[in-house]
């Protein structure tokens, strides 16, 4: 089982409804698993009543998932949004600002970057570079 990272730190995964891929999605889908190369506009049009969207981050250097999250939020998606995979503690603030509610990481990454490193970035609203520039 993977570790869920929130503003409060590490937690076990409480999602029990499973995930389906966009290709397998039907009208009554509860949660979608999407790849980082998914077109966010197409995704939004196919969301329906999905309660959660989990976006895969195949690499620490692949930032397309941030664009997906931001686009979904700007279009009005209010469900749970989770980043999964190779997201670093240093990227936590960006993930939260782009619209993700939580991050799902494996135990290897959780051991390499323990909870205190993630919590150090949990004040993501206070350390906004653009806000500091605006004064």
URTA-V97944 format. One record per residue. N is the residue number from 1. SS is DSSP state (H for helix, E for strand, C for the rest). PSI is psi in whole degrees, 0 to 359 (* if undefined). Layout:
((N | SS | PSI) (N | SS | PSI))
This chain:
((1 | C | 143) (2 | C | 173) (3 | E | 137) (4 | E | 132) (5 | E | 127) (6 | E | 182) (7 | C | 341) (8 | C | 355) (9 | E | 208) (10 | E | 144) (11 | E | 157) (12 | E | 161) (13 | C | 123) (14 | C | 2) (15 | C | 122) (16 | C | 1) (17 | C | 0) (18 | C | 179) (19 | C | 151) (20 | E | 154) (21 | E | 163) (22 | H | 325) (23 | H | 329) (24 | H | 1) (25 | C | 139) (26 | C | 185) (27 | C | 334) (28 | C | 29) (29 | C | 140) (30 | C | 321) (31 | E | 136) (32 | E | 140) (33 | E | 117) (34 | E | 149) (35 | C | 165) (36 | C | 345) (37 | C | 12) (38 | C | 137) (39 | C | 117) (40 | H | 330) (41 | H | 316) (42 | H | 319) (43 | H | 313) (44 | H | 320) (45 | H | 339) (46 | H | 4) (47 | C | 321) (48 | C | 230) (49 | C | 26) (50 | C | 131) (51 | C | 338) (52 | E | 145) (53 | E | 127) (54 | E | 120) (55 | E | 127) (56 | E | 136) (57 | E | 97) (58 | C | 344) (59 | C | 152) (60 | C | 335) (61 | C | 359) (62 | C | 104) (63 | C | 9) (64 | H | 332) (65 | H | 328) (66 | H | 321) (67 | H | 319) (68 | H | 312) (69 | H | 313) (70 | H | 317) (71 | H | 315) (72 | H | 316) (73 | H | 318) (74 | H | 330) (75 | C | 354) (76 | C | 7) (77 | C | 124) (78 | C | 3) (79 | C | 184) (80 | E | 134) (81 | E | 122) (82 | E | 133) (83 | E | 139) (84 | E | 133) (85 | E | 228) (86 | C | 77) (87 | C | 131) (88 | C | 159) (89 | H | 323) (90 | H | 339) (91 | H | 359) (92 | H | 314) (93 | H | 318) (94 | H | 320) (95 | H | 316) (96 | H | 317) (97 | H | 330) (98 | H | 347) (99 | C | 353) (100 | C | 142) (101 | C | 331) (102 | E | 166) (103 | E | 138) (104 | E | 118) (105 | E | 160) (106 | C | 170) (107 | H | 331) (108 | H | 313) (109 | H | 322) (110 | H | 326) (111 | H | 323) (112 | H | 326) (113 | C | 86) (114 | C | 171) (115 | H | 321) (116 | H | 329) (117 | H | 325) (118 | H | 318) (119 | H | 331) (120 | C | 341) (121 | C | 5) (122 | C | 348) (123 | C | 42) (124 | C | 334) (125 | C | 332) (126 | C | 334) (127 | C | 55) (128 | C | 114) (129 | H | 315) (130 | H | 322) (131 | H | 321) (132 | H | 324) (133 | H | 324) (134 | H | 341) (135 | C | *))
